[in-house]
Amino acid sequence: MRSLLRWSLTDVVNAARGYSTWRGPITLLKFTHRFGNLLTDLPGMPKRTLCLSAEELSGHLPGRGDLADYSAAPVLAAEMATLAAARFPDAELAFYFTTRNPADWIESAYWQHVKSSSLTLDFGAFCKKFPDAADLDGIVDQIAQSVPCPVHRCRLDDVANSYLGPAGPLLELCGVPPELISQVSPAPPLNVRYPDDVLLQLLTANRDISDRGIRNTAKKAILEAAKEKSK
């Protein structure tokens, strides 16, 4: 099995994000070109499973600017399926998506935007502006209709307390033997939510500091202080 993760897919991911923002033929062509080049540059792997994994292959996180949802994902998935089938005509293709309880997801997305952007909306206003953003299962349903191969899904809530989390079902899907899966060490949690007081400090910085550079410096200091406090 060979895995290509986010840091190996930078050009492709950037093109996927660009298409999700602009939705034009040029941005879609850029994504198609870059994904095609990625596949072309891969060596033949007749007896290996190839796993490409990056959340942003579905586009930007909804809530960025006016991006309302993941509706770019079915188009991007269809392009990937077409190109992969052409490059590896004898391969068995499949998509695997992790979803989440809508209420938990929208809250997580909101605070992620507060942390990483200049968002100033309160949570209620954010939910009102992006009412369909959290319908992840609806998007996966659309993807299943747009690609000619199986589409699998796993809700994070269902596997959060399992040994490998959502990676467990993925490894099984990739044909990794159970005895090897049992030897895999779980990765530490990433993007763990900060305490509410820290998140509110970040929101206050977004609202009170207009200069981008000064604001980013202030937010970095807030996060560093929170990390020190948690040690």
Secondary structure, DSSP 8 states (H G I E B T S, - for coil): -EEE-GGG-HHHHHHHHHHHHH--HHHHHHHHHHHHHHHHTS---TT--EEE--GGGG-S-TTSTT--SSTTHHHHHHHHHHHHHHHSTTS---EEEEE--HHHHHHHHHHHHHHHS-----HHHHHHH-TTTT-HHHHHHHHHHHSSS-EEEEEHHHHTTSSSTTHHHHHHHTT--HHHHTT-------S----HHHHHHHHHHHHH---HHHHHHHHHHHHHHHHHHH-
